[in-house]
């Protein structure tokens, strides 16, 4: 399946106390390097587009060269929101792309076998995302009072990559732009136009590095 991957890493790392998390050392490379390597190793992936801050482009390209990344096709710059950043990446993908996959650059531990499975499921159902069942009981709270307890077996923690058929994803983007809607999740974007999303079960190691302690956890998981 001819898949273009958009890796989004254009955030300001505010919860990392200003430290640029995507360039933190990990696994003999760095966070973004490990993320790119996972997709480099996938047969279905034909190209990678990284969306980043302008000041990070040089280091990302240098990381890709050092890690032997051959599928990095383009670098785009981030926008004012995550959705805008992804759209900037969309403008760089090849015309022959059949599947578009969007991934958080701060999820460096994603496994190639799970990436391939998400892409396969997207080709069948139109859209698919990685995710894992929640382990804890979830409470809905309003004004500091519990108002509901959702049925735990039906709850999943959504991860990335999230993959979609090209035509469906572009339809969703056009709809969002036309109605001035902004989504923080690509599945939610596609759901807005009635798209079906298949939940592909991944694993709990596919964490997102968000706060300082996460990089320490990622180092332990990488070594394991």
N, C-alpha and C positions, 0 to 999 in steps of 0.2 A: 504494500500500500504506500503510495507516494505521499509522505507526510512532511509538512513543514512545522517546525517547533519554534514557538516564540517564548524565550526565557526572559521573564520580567524581573529586573533588579534595579529599578530607578528610584527607589524610596530613599528617604533621608536618614534612616536608621535612628529615629528619635528615641526608640525604646532601648537602643544599644548605647545610650549616652554619647551619641555622635560618632561612634566608631563605625567605620564602613564594614559591615558584616560580610559582604560578599567577597572581600579581599582578605579576610582572616585566614591564616594557614589551616589546612586540613588535608590529611591523607597524601602528603607529599606535594600537594598543590595548594589550592585555596578553595573557599566555598564555591565560587562560581566555576572554577576549574573542575571540581568534582561533579557539579551539576551538568556541565557540558559533556564530560566524559561519559556519563550515564546514557545520554542520547547519541553520542558518537558511536556507541557500541550496539545500537539498535539497527537492524537491517531495514526496518520499515521507514526509518527517518532518513530523508534525503538532504535536508538542510536545516541549519539552526540560525535563528535571528535573535540576537541579544538586544534587549531594550534597557538602556542604562542612562546615567547622568553623563553629560558631555565630558566632565573631568575624569570619568572612570574608563573611557574608551581605550586609552593607550594601555592601561594595566590589563584590561580584559583581553585585548588582542595579544599582548605579550604572554599572558597566561595560556591562551589557546595555542599559541605557537609552541610554547614550552611543553605543553601537555600532549602535543601531536594531534590537535583537533583539526580535522580536514573538512568538516561539514559546516563550519561557521561561514555563512554566506553573506551576512550583513550585520551592521550595528545600527540601531535606531535610538533616538533620544526620547526620554520619558516626557509625558505630558503633565497636565495639572491634576490628573487622577489616574488610578490604575487602568480604568477603561480607556482613557485617552492614550495611555502608554501602549496598551495592546494594539489599539488602532494604528498607532505609528509603526508598530512592528508589522502589522498586516500589509502595510504599503510596500514592504520590502520582500514579501514572499514571492515565489515563482508562480507563473501563470498555470503551470501544470499540476499544482498542488491539489490533492484530493481530500486530504484530512489535515485539519489545523489543530495542533496541540499547544496548549498554553501552560507554562510551568513557572512556579515561583523559583527564582534563582537561589533563594535562601533555603531550598529543600535539596541539599546535596547528597542525601542518602537514598534517593529513589533508586529502585532496582530496574535494570533493563528489562527483565522478564515481566515486570508489572507495567512498564511503559508499553511494551508490545501488546499486552493483553488489553489495555485501555484503548489503544488504537484499533485493535481487532473489533472490540465491542462497539466502538463508535462507528465503524464501517457497517455494522449490522443494524444498530438502533438509531443512528444519527448523532448521538452524543453519549459520552461516557466520562466518568470521573473516578479517580482512585478515592478510596475511603476505608475507614475501619469502624466497627461497631463501638459505641461508647461503652466504657467500663463502669462508669459511675451513674448513680441515679441523678437525673436532671430535674431541677425545679424551675418553674416559671415564677418570677417575683415581680410584684408591683407595689411600689411604696414600701419596700422592705418586708412585704408580707407574701408568703407563698400562696399562689392562686391556682397552680396546676402542677401535676406530676405526669409528664408525657410517658407513654409506654416505651420503656427502654429498648426492647428488641427492635423497634422500628427506627431508632436513632443512630445515625452514623456521623463520625467526624469526617468532614470533607477535606480531601487533600488535592494535590496536583501531581501529575498533569491532568488536565481536563481536555478531552479531544472531541472534535466535531467534524461532520461532513462540511466541506467548504461552502456549499450552497446554503445550508442551514445557518451556518455561523454568519455569513454575510447578510442574510435576511434579518437575523437578529440585530446585527450592528446597525443596519439601515433603519430598523424600527426604533432602536434606542436614540439614534441621532434625530430622526424625524420628530419624536415625541419628547426630546430633551430629557431622556432618562439616563441615569448613571448608576451602574451596578459595580459592586466590589467583587462579584463572583461571576465567572463566565457561564456556569450552568444556569444561574439565575437569569442571565441575559437571554440565553436560549429558551428557557422556560417561558419567558415573556411572550414568545411567539408560538407557544404550544409544542415546542420541541420535547422529545422524550429523552431522558437521561438514564443510562444504565449505570448502577453503582457497582464498580469493580472493586472487589475486596483486595486491599494491598496488605501492608503490615505497619506496625506501630513504630518502626524505626524511621519511617519517612517523616521526620519532624521538620518543622519550620523554625529556623534560627531567628528568633525575635528579640530575646533578652540575653544579657551577658552569660547567664548560666547555661543557655542552650548550646553554645559552642563547646563547652566542656562536656556536655552530654553527647554531642555529635562526635567528639574525639573518641570517647569511650565506645560508642556504637561502631565507629569506623574500625577501630582496632579489633572489635569482636567479630 
